[in-house]
Structure formats: structure tokens, C-alpha cells
Amino acid sequence: MKDSNFLKENNARHMWHPMAHPADSLANPPKIVVGGDGVSIRDIDGKEVLDAVGGLWNVNLGFSCEPIKQAIAAQLDALPYYSTFRGTSNDQVIELSWMLREFFEPDGLTRAFFTSGGSDSVETALRLARQYHKVRGESGRTKYLSLKKGYHGTHFGGASVNGNANFRTQYEPLLPGCFHIPAPYTYRNPFNETDPEKLAQLCATALEDEIAFQGAGTIAAFIMEPVLGAGGVIPPHASFMPMVREICDRNGILLIADEVITAFGRTGDWSGSRHWGVKPDMMSTAKAITNGYFPFGAVMLNDKIADVFEQDTSGRGAIGHGYTYSGHPVGAAAAIACLKETQRLDVAANAGARGAELFAGLNGLAEKHDLIGDVRGGHGLMCALELVSDRAAKTPIDKATIGKIYEATYEAGVMVRVSGPNIIMSPPLILTVEDVQKIVDALDAGFSAA
């Protein structure tokens, strides 16, 4: 490693950071992380902090998971790369496809298409949804519906179904034929409805209205996160996703569950869809599939879709889509080891227990600090605090104040993520009771300092 002075002098000078203004990165250089162990990371100055971000929603098993590291090293020695395009495969990806079928069978998902990450997985699901309808002879089904506040990655397709203007306006015009309905976001919604169950019904009615307006025969798929993540950790009422499933079925529309964040235990169940008792037609996954140790993803598909493609004799079912690194043998080896360890440790159960404790602790902070307007969570280890300068008016907090809270929380020993007016927490799923308390205490110090 270069000496620390060199790294600090060149920090953000020769690279642009994702989701950041280049000028901000130059004025406020990013923290330089050089080490990680368990649930903690270490910066270039030797300061160790608990990572309540979990890398970026993905380091479910922490930063020192030996089985995954060993699997990666062994596969690099055996076969560091080969393509899975037509005519070739590899042993690791075959085993992984079998394991994923077993893992997601309760969700009704039996086939996998491998990708390089979450945005790739969303793009793949959108493309296969259109192709599915074309193979069936309904070529007019080309449109997509999604939720405002939803996040679906950064490719043009994913950005087009994204429901947050921050990821859209500077890149428009985007993909035509993408339409959004209100999210079941109890704290802020166009209906001024504070009852989650009533709000879920209003949003479902809005979906039905949009389908009627567009014409059911023009819509390929509805895509949603079972719990909205990057939009501010927005859990819908338990009735919402089942209503969406019924509406989609009634109108011949595919339901895509974007589980790049929520799959593999994050919500306290093995998938977010399973948490609500829903079987989607397709599921996009990535992130925790390799614990963040290798760029990898998968789209899971059900038998209904598989049958249409596999029984096609017209030639339209040939998949003209894929990535150089689809089914990468090193990524597949990492995923196999990760999946085994994920199940062995039963991290979903721990996420449920520790998530309930964290949610309770954050609600306690809200009673103490007026800057906290809303506390969201209660579904595994994904929580958020929406900050305001005026609780009654719900005025979003200013950037400078939330920056002070972030820095003071870091100094108190915990890394959190700031997204707009939200502080988002998605720590590793191996968190302990003591770790939960450390997060709450550090946030308490952060708010007190501000």
C-alpha cells in the first residue's frame, strides 16, 4: 500500500465517486477504508468503527468470512475465468444453479440467469419480461409499472423504472413506457393517509387505475422492492404486495421482485417476498449473494416463464442477452460458499432478532431528539431515520446539520449512511446485542453533538 500521505493527497483527485458530486468529494474527501474484520472497518488513520452500512447492504457475513475467501482463492487456482455463453459452462455455476433452485423453491423460483450485479439483474429481468410476452404472441406488452421512491439500479432500464428524481432528471430522456404509482410511504404520501393499511389499499387502487388507463394488454411487468431500500427503508403494509400479486395476475402482468437488497436474510426471512407470503414471477438478486466479495448476481425465474422459453419452437425464445462475466466461476464459487455459510449461521433469524432491538433503540432516540421525524424499520436489519428541522411541518433537515450528525456518529465509533434527509442502517447480519447498543449510543452522541 502507498504511504498515507500519498493516498490522502490523491483522495478523490483522479476518480469520481458514485452517487456524489465531484466538487463535494474534492472539498470533503471521502473516508479512506483500509481494513475490515467482523462487523468493523478501519480507516487510514487507524480508527476502527462498527460498519452499520454493511458495505452497501451486502456484507451480511462481515468482513472476515474465511469460507468465502478460501473458495475464491481455490477457484482462482483451478479456473480463474471462462465464458458461459452458448456451448460452454463450468462446474461451479452448475452447482450454484442447483443450490439457488433449492434455496428459492419456496418462492416458486426454479431457474437462474447469472449477471455481474444488481443493476445487471434488474436490466435482465426487464428484458426477459418483454421477451416472455413476445414469445407468447403478445408483442404489445412493452410497458413497465413501478413505485415512486423505488430504486432499481443505474442502467437505463433500471433508472427508467426508478421512482426517485435524483437518479433520473440529469439523464432524461429515459426508456419510454415506464409509469409510476404512489408508494405506500406512510410518513409522506399524496393522500395524506397515516393508516398503513388504508394507504396500501389506496396505492393498490392507483395501480389498478394506471393499468386501466394504459391498457392491461400494453404492460409487460410491475417491478417493486418488497421493502423499499435506498428510497429510505419504506416497508409497505403486509397487505400491499399480496394485493399487487393479485392485480398483476388478473391483468396478465408479470411481477418482478427486486431483491438485490432484501434477499438472503436481510428482512428476517430468506427473501423479502416470502416475508409477505408472495411468489413473484422473477426476482433480481446480487449484493449478499457473495457477501460483497465478488461482483455477481442472479435473476431467478418461475416455471411459468421457464416453460414458455423452454418449450418455444419458433426461435423467439433464444436469449439474445448476457454479460461477459455471467456465471463467472470465481463468483459462483464465492456464492456457493456464501450460501452455505448464510444458512449455517441462520442469519435471517439473527437479523429478525437484532433488527427488532435496533428498531426499538431508534424509537427511543426519537423520543429524545426532535430532529428525528420518522423511524422506519421493524423488518430485519434495515432501518432508517428521516430527519427534519420542524416535526410539525415535516421540513427536511439541511445538509450541513445531517453532515454534522454523520461525522459525530463516526467519531463515536459507528459508520452510517446519509441519503437525502435519511440516515440509513443496513449492518451485517451477524450483529450482536452489544453491537446494536453501540449503534444506538453512537447515534445518540451524533444527535447530541448537532
N, C-alpha and C positions, 0 to 999 in steps of 0.2 A: 504494500500500500504506500502511495505517495505520502510525504510528511504532511502534517495537519495544516501548516501554513499554506502550502501549495493548494490543498483542497479548499480551504476557506477562501483564498484569493480568487479561485476559479469557480466557486459555487454559483451556479445559475448564469455564468457569463457566456458559456458556449453551448447551452442547451435550453430549450423551452420545456417547461413542466406542464403536464396535463392539468386541465381544469384550473389554470392560474393565468393571471395577466403577466406577461413577461416583465413589465415595468415593476409590478409588485414583487416579483421574485428577486429582481435586482435590488430593490430598496429594502426588502426584508428577506434576506437569504434563507432558503429552506434549512431545516434541521438536517444535519448530516448523520445518518444512522450507519454505524459500522459493525454492530454486533447484535445478536439476539439469542436468548436462551429461555426456554419455558414460555411464560407469558410476558416476558420483559424484553426490552430492546435497550441498546447502549449507544449514546451519541459520541461524536468525535472528541468531546471533552471528558469522556468517561462517565457521564451522568447516566444512570440506569433508571428507566421508568417502566411502569406497567403499561402495556400497549392495549388500551381499551378500544382501539380501532381494529385489532386483529389483522394487521397488514392493510387490507382493504376488503373487509368482510370475508376473507378467505383462509386465514391461518388458524383454522379450527383446532388443530392439534398442537399449536405452539411452534416455537422456532427451533426446536431441537429434537424433532421426531426421527429417531435413528432408523427405524424400518424403511422409511421413505428415502432417506439419504443413501442407505445401503443399496436399495433397489435401483436407484438412479446410477450409482457407481458401477454396479454389476452389469446393468444393461449397456452402459457406455462401453464396457469391455467386450460384451457379446455382439451387439449390433447397435451402433450409435444412431443410425437412421436408415430407413428405406421407405419408399412410397407405398401407399395403399390404393393408388389408382388402379383401374381395371387390370387384372392379371397378376397382381402381387398382394401379399398380406404379410403379417408377421405373427409369431406365437403369442406375444404379449397382448396385442389388440384383440385377438380371438378370445383369449381367456377373459379379458376385461369386458367384452361384449356379453359374454355368458354371465359374468358376475353382476353387471348392471341390469340384465334381464331379471335375475333373481331379486335384486335389491328393489327394483321399481315395479315388480309384478303386482303388488297390492294397489299401485296406481294405474294398473291396466296397460303398462308400457312395456313393450317386448322387443323393440328394435332400437339400435343406436346408429347415429351418424356422427362421426367424430370431427371436431373442429379445433381451432387454436385458442379459443377463449370465449368469453361471454357475448361480445358483440357479434362474433362469427356465428355463435349458436342462434342468436336471435335472427340474424340475416338468413341463416339456413332454414329456420322454421317458417319465416315469411315466404321464402321462395318455394319451399315444398308444399305450403298450403295452396298457393296458386296452382302449382303443377298438379296436385291431387284433384282439384276441380276440373282442370283441363283434361286429364286422363279419363275422368268420369263423364266428360262431354258437356260440362257446364263452364265453358270458357269465359262467360260473362262475370264470373265471381272473381273479381280482382281487387276489391277494396278491403281496407283493414279498419277495425274499430279498436279503440284503446281508451285508457283513463287519463284524464288530466292529473298531473302530479306524478304519473308513472314514469319510470326510467327504463329504457331498453337498449342502452349502449350508444355507440357513436358512429356506426356505419350509416350510410344514407337511409337505408330501410329502418334501422332502429331509431335513428334521430327523427324520422318522419312520424313514427308512432309514439315517440316520447311526448309526454304531456307537460313539459316544463320549458318555458320560453328561453331560458338560459342556454339550452342545448340546441336551439332551433334558429332563432332570429338572425344570427350572423351567418347562417349557412343556407338560407332560403334563396330560391325555391327548392323545396324538398320533393320527395316522392308524391305524386298526385294520388288522390283516392284514399287518404288517411283522415279519419274523423275521430273526434274525442268527445267523451261524455264526462260529466262531473264525477269526481272521485268521492268515495264515502269518507270524507275528511271532516270529522265532527267539529273540529275547532274552527275551521273556515270553510264555508260552502255557500253556493249561490241561493240555497233555500232557507238559510238562517235556521237550520234544523239542528238541535242539540241532542236529540234522541237518536242513538246509533242505529236502532232497528228501523225507525221511521225513515232515517236518511238512506239506509240501504235500499228500502223499497222505492224511494224517490229516484235514486240513481239507477235502479233496475228499470223503472218506468221510462227514464230518459233513454236508456239503451234500447228499449222496445220502440220508442218514438223515433229514434235515429234510424233503426233498421227499417221501420215503415217508410220513413222519408227517403232513404237511399234506395230502398227496394232490396228485400232479402236475397234475391237472385243475383245481386251485384257484389255481395260481400263474401270474401274468402274466409276471414278469421277475425276473432276477437282475441287480443293479447292482453294479459294482466299479470301483475305480480300478486301472489297470494297475500303477502303483506308488502305494501309499498315501501321500498328501502331508501334509495337516495333522495326521494321526494320528501323525506322527513319521518320515516318509520310510521306509516299510517296503516294500522290494522283495520280491516273492514269488520262490520258486524258478522257474526257467524252465519247469518242467513244470506249474505251477499253473493259469495261465489257459487253456492248451490243454485241461487236464482239465475245467475249468469249461465251456468251449465244448462239449465232447463230452457232458457230463452234461445241459446245457441242451437240446442238440439231441435227445437221446434222450427227453427228457421234454416236448418241445413248449414249452419256456420260452424267452422272448426274453433275449438277453444285451445289456445296456446297459453300454457302457464310458464311465465318467465321466472325460473327458479335458479337463476345464476347466483343469487344471494341465499335463497331460502332452502335449497336442497341440502341434504346430508346433515341434518340435525339442528340447524340454526334456530328454528322456531320451537324446538322442543319435541318435534316429530321428525321422521326421516324425510318428509317433503312438506312444503307449505300447503300443497293441495290436499294431502292426506289429513292435515290439521283441520281442514274444513269439510272433510268427507267427500271430496270431489275427484273424479278421474278425468284429467284433461286428455285431449287428443294428441297433443305434443307438449313436451317440456324442454325448455332450454336450460342447460346446466353448464357450469365451469367452476371458477374460483376454488371452492373447497374440495373439488374432485382430486386435486393433487396437493392440497394444503398450501397452495401458492408456490410450491417448489418448482413447478414446471408449467409453462403456458399450455393449457389443454382444456377441452370442453367436449360436450356431447349433447346432441338433440335426441331425446327419447320419443318414440312414436308407438301408437297403439296398433292393435291388429286391424282395426277398420281401415286405417291408412295403409298399413303394410299389405293388406290383401289387394287393394286397388293397384298398387305398384307392381307387386309380385305376380299378379295374375294378368297383367296387361299383355296383350299380343299385338298392339298397334305400333309399338315403338315409342309412344309418347311417355312411357314410364321410365325411359332411360334418364338417369340423373346427370344433367349437364352442369354439375356444381361440385365444388370441392376445394380443398386447400392443400398446398404443398405439404403441410405438417399434419393433415388429417390422419389420425391413428398413429402418430409418431411413437415408435417403440419405447423410447425412453419415457415419454409422457404416460404411455399406457402402463409401463412398469411402475411408475410413481403412483398412478391412480389405483392399481391393484393393491399395492402396499398400504396406501392411504385408506382405501375402503375397508380393508381387513382391520386396520388399527381403529378406524372410526367405529366399527361395530364392536370390536373387542372392548373398547373403553366405554361403550354405550353413551357417547357424548350427547345424544339427544336428551336422555334423561337428566344428565347434569345441566344441560342448557336450560331445561324447564325449571329445575330447582333454583339454580343460581340466578336465572332471569327473573323469577318471582321476587327473590331477595333484592336484586338491583332495582327493580321497578318500585318496590316498597321504599327503598332508601331514597330514590329520586323524588318520590312523592313527599317524603319527609323534608327534603331540601326545598320543595315548592312552598311548604308551609312557613319556611324561614326566610326565603329570598323572593322579593317581589318581582325581580327580573324574570322569573320563570312563569311564563304564561300558560304553558301546557306541558304535561308529562305524557309521553306515549311509549307503550311497550306492553309487557304482560304476556308476550308470546315468545318465550325463549330468550336468548341473549341478543336481542335487537331492541334498543331503546333510544329515545330522543327527548331532548328538552327544547321546546320552542321558546325563545327569549323575546321579551317585549320591554319597552320603556314605560308603557302605561297598560296595566292589566285591563282596565275597564274598556279602553279603546282598542286594545289588542295591537298597539302600534309596534311594528317590528323594531328590534333593538338596532342601534347604529353599529357600523363595522368596527369602529375604534373600541367600543366597550366590549364587544364579544371577543375582540383580539386580546384585550387585557385579561379576560377570563381564561382564555385558552392558554396564554403564557403563564399565568399564575397557577393554573392547574398542572401544567407541565413542570413548573418549578416544585410543586408539591408532590411530584412523583408519578403522574399519570398522563399519557398521551390520549387526547380525544380528537374528534374530527369536527371542524366547523364547516357547515354548508348553509349559506344564507343566514337566516336567523336561528338556525338549529345547531345544537351540539348533539352529534350522533355517536352512539356507542355500539360496537359490534365486536366485543372481545373474544379471544379464543374460548372454545367450548370446554376446555379443561380447567376453567377458572375455579378457584376455591372460595369458601365463605370469607376467608381473610382477604382475598383479592377483591371481592365485591365491596367490602368495607373500605378498602384502600381507595377504590374509585370514588365512592361517596364522599369520603373525607377530603380527597384532593379537590373535588368539585366544590365542596363547601368552602375550602380555602380560596379557590378561584373566585367564587362569587363574593366572598368577604373582601378580597383584595380590590374588586371592582366597585 
